[in-house]
């Protein structure tokens, strides 16, 4: 199982987020853009172009039971159009939830991420919290000290993975993207 990027955000997920204005925006990768450096890419682009930084969230799913929100920076043009100029796994569009409060969460060049359980299950919620801890390690530890902490978290996470897997199988319908993360409909992947 791996995280995958859904083509659309279901009404259930929108309701869970409490947000309704998720936008589909074009990805037009700028030639000088670097993967995983979206904020720096936008700042560099704006040094020579009109517009401003727009912060927000992009999404991925794990087994249709955990939603990952990763902070992302895009260009907001003068006409309020949004474009993503950073490499995004060969996507032509991304789902994007504008949220300027992210500005208060940035530390250095690092943009935050968070994970939400999409079902009411204690083990899934605990697993999502462990994923959040992995995100926070980027803030708290020097690269040479991070591996010990990651090993501890992965050890704890292994307890919850069977539940993530079994619940993913239970809730994923045949006409939805497969819980495995392939991006293929479950009917044509894992029956």
Helices and strands as residue ranges (DSSP letters): H 11-17, E 23-27, H 38-46, E 52-62, E 66-76, E 82-84, E 93-98, G 100-105, E 113-117, H 122-140, H 143-171, G 186-188
